[in-house]
Amino acid sequence: MQSRYALNNNNKKKSYIKWILIIGALLIAGAAAFWLYLHDWDAERSWDALTEEINQLASPEPAGEGEKQIEEVQEESVVIPEEKEDVVTDNLPVIPEADDEELEEAVKDATVYPDSIELPEEPTFINGILIANKQNPLPSDYAPGVDPEAKSSFDAMREEALKSDIDLIAFSTFRDFNRQQELYEGYVEKDGVEKADRYSARPGFSEHQTGLAFDIGETGEEQHWAAASFGETEGGKWLAENAHRFGFILRYPEGKEQLTGYMHESWHFRYVGKGAATEIYEADITLEEYLEVD
């Protein structure tokens, strides 16, 4: 037989357990009500959100994933633009006023590949500047890699931009013939030949094969990489005003498609040296106009 003392202790323990269970139930009910409130008292939305949270906790993102993605992009040396179809639709060629014959010749020379053209054995230099466009292709085996002088100039430009709290990154530089072929064929499959030819060079015709072309973005603003919106960012504005001081030009300016052959790309810069870059910038002309080539 239990003593009165033991019975009192048992009763107290049962009372404590009872209150613990009641408080626990109230906390759970309160948490559930708060979760429903956060999701507009929609039970299905609340359950889906809870499931997503549990899955994220079960599979956390590795530390430093953002840095890893940037490194992978740099190793791959290319970023495929996500919204090319919309850009192509919204940015039609700006055609100058001219009679039909002049207009036809301008479009033929700049934006359309010649009917018959073979890749040369040597690249084309004019006044010491390498030219690569739809009328002046490169040999298929031309593979110099990233130009050391251009790379050094980019590094100096990045250091200068950092003083304005702008961290520039060259997310796509040299591409060899085979890599450009892979990219171009992918764009053609996605958008068709006519649209792809407006924003992507065919293999052998790409400036990226020269090792002098840099697709530039801003660290932390990856959503604007290879997008027209980059030109409206602080990094894009800074580059447009200062790149020439380091030997770079905006290769495909807005409204110049009939001259360069490609639609405006606010992120694509080409190294030509400080002297030529400054002259091109101050005259507000394209590389084709500066070299007086088609």
DODO-873232 format. One line per field, with one value per residue (C-alpha): residue number from 1; residue in one letter; chain; z, y, x. Coordinates in pm, whole numbers, plus 50000, padded with zeros to 5 digits. Layout:
% DODO-873232
i: (NUM / ...);
aa: (A / ...);
ch: (A / ...);
Z: (Z / ...);
Y: (Y / ...);
X: (X / ...);
END
This chain:
% DODO-873232
i: (1 / 2 / 3 / 4 / 5 / 6 / 7 / 8 / 9 / 10 / 11 / 12 / 13 / 14 / 15 / 16 / 17 / 18 / 19 / 20 / 21 / 22 / 23 / 24 / 25 / 26 / 27 / 28 / 29 / 30 / 31 / 32 / 33 / 34 / 35 / 36 / 37 / 38 / 39 / 40 / 41 / 42 / 43 / 44 / 45 / 46 / 47 / 48 / 49 / 50 / 51 / 52 / 53 / 54 / 55 / 56 / 57 / 58 / 59 / 60 / 61 / 62 / 63 / 64 / 65 / 66 / 67 / 68 / 69 / 70 / 71 / 72 / 73 / 74 / 75 / 76 / 77 / 78 / 79 / 80 / 81 / 82 / 83 / 84 / 85 / 86 / 87 / 88 / 89 / 90 / 91 / 92 / 93 / 94 / 95 / 96 / 97 / 98 / 99 / 100 / 101 / 102 / 103 / 104 / 105 / 106 / 107 / 108 / 109 / 110 / 111 / 112 / 113 / 114 / 115 / 116 / 117 / 118 / 119 / 120 / 121 / 122 / 123 / 124 / 125 / 126 / 127 / 128 / 129 / 130 / 131 / 132 / 133 / 134 / 135 / 136 / 137 / 138 / 139 / 140 / 141 / 142 / 143 / 144 / 145 / 146 / 147 / 148 / 149 / 150 / 151 / 152 / 153 / 154 / 155 / 156 / 157 / 158 / 159 / 160 / 161 / 162 / 163 / 164 / 165 / 166 / 167 / 168 / 169 / 170 / 171 / 172 / 173 / 174 / 175 / 176 / 177 / 178 / 179 / 180 / 181 / 182 / 183 / 184 / 185 / 186 / 187 / 188 / 189 / 190 / 191 / 192 / 193 / 194 / 195 / 196 / 197 / 198 / 199 / 200 / 201 / 202 / 203 / 204 / 205 / 206 / 207 / 208 / 209 / 210 / 211 / 212 / 213 / 214 / 215 / 216 / 217 / 218 / 219 / 220 / 221 / 222 / 223 / 224 / 225 / 226 / 227 / 228 / 229 / 230 / 231 / 232 / 233 / 234 / 235 / 236 / 237 / 238 / 239 / 240 / 241 / 242 / 243 / 244 / 245 / 246 / 247 / 248 / 249 / 250 / 251 / 252 / 253 / 254 / 255 / 256 / 257 / 258 / 259 / 260 / 261 / 262 / 263 / 264 / 265 / 266 / 267 / 268 / 269 / 270 / 271 / 272 / 273 / 274 / 275 / 276 / 277 / 278 / 279 / 280 / 281 / 282 / 283 / 284 / 285 / 286 / 287 / 288 / 289 / 290 / 291 / 292 / 293 / 294);
aa: (M / Q / S / R / Y / A / L / N / N / N / N / K / K / K / S / Y / I / K / W / I / L / I / I / G / A / L / L / I / A / G / A / A / A / F / W / L / Y / L / H / D / W / D / A / E / R / S / W / D / A / L / T / E / E / I / N / Q / L / A / S / P / E / P / A / G / E / G / E / K / Q / I / E / E / V / Q / E / E / S / V / V / I / P / E / E / K / E / D / V / V / T / D / N / L / P / V / I / P / E / A / D / D / E / E / L / E / E / A / V / K / D / A / T / V / Y / P / D / S / I / E / L / P / E / E / P / T / F / I / N / G / I / L / I / A / N / K / Q / N / P / L / P / S / D / Y / A / P / G / V / D / P / E / A / K / S / S / F / D / A / M / R / E / E / A / L / K / S / D / I / D / L / I / A / F / S / T / F / R / D / F / N / R / Q / Q / E / L / Y / E / G / Y / V / E / K / D / G / V / E / K / A / D / R / Y / S / A / R / P / G / F / S / E / H / Q / T / G / L / A / F / D / I / G / E / T / G / E / E / Q / H / W / A / A / A / S / F / G / E / T / E / G / G / K / W / L / A / E / N / A / H / R / F / G / F / I / L / R / Y / P / E / G / K / E / Q / L / T / G / Y / M / H / E / S / W / H / F / R / Y / V / G / K / G / A / A / T / E / I / Y / E / A / D / I / T / L / E / E / Y / L / E / V / D);
ch: (A / A / A / A / A / A / A / A / A / A / A / A / A / A / A / A / A / A / A / A / A / A / A / A / A / A / A / A / A / A / A / A / A / A / A / A / A / A / A / A / A / A / A / A / A / A / A / A / A / A / A / A / A / A / A / A / A / A / A / A / A / A / A / A / A / A / A / A / A / A / A / A / A / A / A / A / A / A / A / A / A / A / A / A / A / A / A / A / A / A / A / A / A / A / A / A / A / A / A / A / A / A / A / A / A / A / A / A / A / A / A / A / A / A / A / A / A / A / A / A / A / A / A / A / A / A / A / A / A / A / A / A / A / A / A / A / A / A / A / A / A / A / A / A / A / A / A / A / A / A / A / A / A / A / A / A / A / A / A / A / A / A / A / A / A / A / A / A / A / A / A / A / A / A / A / A / A / A / A / A / A / A / A / A / A / A / A / A / A / A / A / A / A / A / A / A / A / A / A / A / A / A / A / A / A / A / A / A / A / A / A / A / A / A / A / A / A / A / A / A / A / A / A / A / A / A / A / A / A / A / A / A / A / A / A / A / A / A / A / A / A / A / A / A / A / A / A / A / A / A / A / A / A / A / A / A / A / A / A / A / A / A / A / A / A / A / A / A / A / A / A / A / A / A / A / A / A / A / A / A / A / A / A / A / A / A / A / A / A / A / A / A / A / A);
Z: (50000 / 49902 / 50171 / 50166 / 50075 / 49771 / 49657 / 49683 / 49477 / 49210 / 49194 / 49158 / 48876 / 48694 / 48740 / 48601 / 48300 / 48240 / 48237 / 48017 / 47766 / 47777 / 47728 / 47449 / 47275 / 47304 / 47160 / 46867 / 46804 / 46823 / 46582 / 46340 / 46355 / 46295 / 45996 / 45848 / 45904 / 45716 / 45418 / 45413 / 45611 / 45308 / 45439 / 45107 / 45063 / 45424 / 45384 / 45058 / 45222 / 45522 / 45295 / 45101 / 45423 / 45545 / 45211 / 45222 / 45574 / 45468 / 45171 / 45264 / 44995 / 45033 / 45169 / 44904 / 44628 / 44474 / 44443 / 44299 / 44027 / 43925 / 43907 / 43690 / 43458 / 43423 / 43355 / 43096 / 42953 / 42835 / 42963 / 42744 / 42756 / 42904 / 42721 / 42370 / 42205 / 42390 / 42321 / 41951 / 41939 / 42125 / 41960 / 41586 / 41363 / 41342 / 40970 / 40846 / 40595 / 40247 / 39907 / 39837 / 39671 / 39952 / 40218 / 40055 / 40026 / 40390 / 40522 / 40295 / 40395 / 40770 / 40895 / 40643 / 40578 / 40217 / 40005 / 39950 / 40191 / 40310 / 40629 / 40556 / 40638 / 40825 / 41032 / 40896 / 41049 / 40944 / 41076 / 41329 / 41461 / 41424 / 41270 / 41302 / 41169 / 40919 / 40626 / 40787 / 40946 / 41125 / 41048 / 41221 / 41397 / 41522 / 41901 / 42077 / 42409 / 42615 / 42501 / 42791 / 42726 / 42718 / 43039 / 43213 / 43100 / 43225 / 43564 / 43583 / 43484 / 43750 / 44016 / 43910 / 43916 / 44268 / 44387 / 44292 / 44468 / 44135 / 44111 / 43743 / 43621 / 43275 / 43268 / 42910 / 42715 / 42469 / 42291 / 42036 / 41706 / 41839 / 42143 / 41929 / 41698 / 41993 / 42107 / 41764 / 41686 / 42021 / 41944 / 41598 / 41750 / 41998 / 41781 / 41419 / 41189 / 41122 / 41488 / 41597 / 41336 / 41497 / 41835 / 41788 / 41545 / 41337 / 41415 / 41265 / 41271 / 41645 / 41816 / 42115 / 41907 / 41889 / 42264 / 42267 / 42340 / 42700 / 42811 / 43130 / 43421 / 43782 / 44075 / 44271 / 43969 / 43785 / 43676 / 43437 / 43283 / 42905 / 42923 / 42778 / 43132 / 43216 / 43037 / 43297 / 43598 / 43775 / 43636 / 43282 / 43299 / 43446 / 43167 / 42893 / 43024 / 43124 / 42927 / 42655 / 42913 / 42944 / 42572 / 42548 / 42329 / 42343 / 42037 / 41942 / 42023 / 42016 / 41677 / 41489 / 41387 / 41018 / 41060 / 41304 / 41191 / 41542 / 41774 / 42065 / 42345 / 42646 / 42802 / 42506 / 42508 / 42275 / 42346 / 42072 / 42274 / 42449 / 42147 / 41912 / 42190 / 42282 / 41920 / 41867 / 42190 / 42124 / 41764 / 41875 / 41592 / 41548 / 41488 / 41128 / 41073 / 41239 / 41018 / 40716 / 40642 / 40542);
Y: (50000 / 50341 / 50604 / 50931 / 51107 / 50884 / 50935 / 51314 / 51300 / 51089 / 51335 / 51628 / 51453 / 51380 / 51744 / 51866 / 51632 / 51747 / 52114 / 52042 / 51867 / 52152 / 52419 / 52215 / 52177 / 52552 / 52631 / 52395 / 52537 / 52892 / 52813 / 52649 / 52947 / 53189 / 52983 / 52987 / 53362 / 53410 / 53227 / 53402 / 53123 / 52896 / 52545 / 52412 / 52699 / 52663 / 52292 / 52346 / 52616 / 52394 / 52107 / 52334 / 52459 / 52101 / 52001 / 52299 / 52212 / 51854 / 51962 / 52288 / 52480 / 52433 / 52729 / 52951 / 52832 / 53182 / 53199 / 52847 / 52945 / 53247 / 53029 / 52778 / 53058 / 53187 / 52838 / 52779 / 53126 / 53189 / 53287 / 53206 / 53499 / 53395 / 53630 / 53661 / 53615 / 53911 / 54125 / 54044 / 54137 / 54464 / 54584 / 54584 / 54720 / 55098 / 55165 / 55505 / 55706 / 55613 / 55520 / 55156 / 55075 / 55226 / 55063 / 54721 / 54753 / 54865 / 54574 / 54327 / 54443 / 54459 / 54232 / 53948 / 53700 / 53698 / 53420 / 53265 / 53324 / 53088 / 53107 / 53254 / 53112 / 53429 / 53680 / 54030 / 54324 / 54684 / 54951 / 54700 / 54625 / 54281 / 54290 / 54012 / 54061 / 53904 / 54008 / 53935 / 53589 / 53417 / 53089 / 52795 / 52709 / 53063 / 53020 / 53278 / 53258 / 53572 / 53852 / 53928 / 54303 / 54312 / 54111 / 54344 / 54646 / 54490 / 54427 / 54792 / 54902 / 54681 / 54831 / 55180 / 55084 / 54942 / 55296 / 55370 / 55054 / 54878 / 54527 / 54439 / 54081 / 53948 / 53654 / 53552 / 53612 / 53383 / 53109 / 52879 / 52780 / 52461 / 52631 / 52906 / 52642 / 52474 / 52804 / 52916 / 52586 / 52605 / 52955 / 52849 / 52557 / 52796 / 53101 / 53006 / 53126 / 53477 / 53576 / 53391 / 53577 / 53908 / 53832 / 53537 / 53501 / 53192 / 52990 / 53164 / 53504 / 53567 / 53843 / 53615 / 53397 / 53689 / 53682 / 54059 / 54058 / 54077 / 54027 / 54231 / 54234 / 54343 / 54106 / 54078 / 54188 / 53857 / 53913 / 54181 / 53973 / 53944 / 54152 / 54490 / 54606 / 54604 / 54937 / 55095 / 54966 / 55163 / 54924 / 54956 / 55337 / 55350 / 55130 / 55332 / 55647 / 55507 / 55192 / 55388 / 55512 / 55151 / 55066 / 54916 / 55019 / 54930 / 54707 / 54703 / 55044 / 55109 / 55209 / 55088 / 54741 / 54829 / 54907 / 54641 / 54361 / 54285 / 54418 / 54640 / 54461 / 54682 / 54421 / 54340 / 54535 / 54501 / 54587 / 54801 / 54996 / 55333 / 55550 / 55395 / 55350 / 55718 / 55830 / 55596 / 55711 / 56083 / 56053 / 55832 / 55586 / 55211 / 55006 / 54953 / 55330 / 55387 / 55130 / 55229 / 54871 / 54716);
X: (50000 / 50137 / 50182 / 49992 / 50320 / 50374 / 50017 / 50057 / 50376 / 50205 / 49918 / 50160 / 50348 / 50023 / 49922 / 50257 / 50230 / 49876 / 49978 / 50280 / 50055 / 49804 / 50073 / 50234 / 49899 / 49835 / 50179 / 50125 / 49779 / 49915 / 50199 / 49958 / 49725 / 50015 / 50138 / 49786 / 49770 / 50098 / 49947 / 49607 / 49437 / 49476 / 49539 / 49671 / 49918 / 50026 / 50093 / 50287 / 50499 / 50570 / 50671 / 50908 / 51070 / 51122 / 51280 / 51517 / 51623 / 51681 / 51897 / 52074 / 52266 / 52640 / 52829 / 52983 / 52746 / 52731 / 53109 / 53114 / 52863 / 53073 / 53384 / 53197 / 53081 / 53436 / 53571 / 53300 / 53377 / 53022 / 52682 / 52386 / 52140 / 51807 / 51570 / 51706 / 51367 / 51217 / 51523 / 51510 / 51143 / 51187 / 51509 / 51452 / 51730 / 51760 / 51779 / 51901 / 51705 / 51826 / 51696 / 51613 / 51946 / 52156 / 51940 / 51966 / 52346 / 52382 / 52179 / 52355 / 52703 / 52648 / 52375 / 52375 / 52653 / 52778 / 52632 / 52971 / 53257 / 53526 / 53726 / 54071 / 54410 / 54512 / 54309 / 54247 / 54436 / 54370 / 54606 / 54727 / 54377 / 54224 / 53876 / 53619 / 53267 / 53027 / 53245 / 53584 / 53599 / 53885 / 54064 / 53899 / 54226 / 54285 / 54298 / 54517 / 54338 / 54270 / 54502 / 54745 / 54745 / 54367 / 54349 / 54594 / 54393 / 54072 / 54231 / 54337 / 53988 / 53834 / 54060 / 53951 / 53583 / 53621 / 53694 / 53333 / 53210 / 53157 / 53301 / 53332 / 53371 / 53454 / 53215 / 53287 / 53608 / 53788 / 53594 / 53748 / 53587 / 53429 / 53274 / 53127 / 52983 / 52809 / 52662 / 52547 / 52378 / 52199 / 52071 / 51954 / 51766 / 51601 / 51526 / 51595 / 51873 / 51740 / 51711 / 52025 / 52230 / 52134 / 52288 / 52525 / 52813 / 52858 / 53172 / 53473 / 53301 / 53292 / 53489 / 53526 / 53758 / 54002 / 54067 / 54002 / 53628 / 53507 / 53147 / 53139 / 52898 / 52892 / 52941 / 52618 / 52410 / 52405 / 52044 / 52174 / 52454 / 52417 / 52099 / 52006 / 51930 / 52302 / 52336 / 52106 / 52300 / 52572 / 52832 / 52701 / 52694 / 53044 / 53181 / 53012 / 53182 / 53522 / 53609 / 53792 / 54045 / 54160 / 54154 / 53803 / 53512 / 53144 / 53153 / 52785 / 52632 / 52259 / 52125 / 52434 / 52325 / 52333 / 52704 / 52826 / 52595 / 52470 / 52202 / 52300 / 52488 / 52552 / 52780 / 53012 / 53339 / 53635 / 53996 / 54160 / 54418 / 54387 / 54459 / 54205 / 53949 / 53965 / 53927 / 53631 / 53467 / 53511 / 53388 / 53097 / 53156 / 53185 / 53500 / 53387 / 53363 / 53698 / 53871 / 53662 / 53559 / 53228);
END
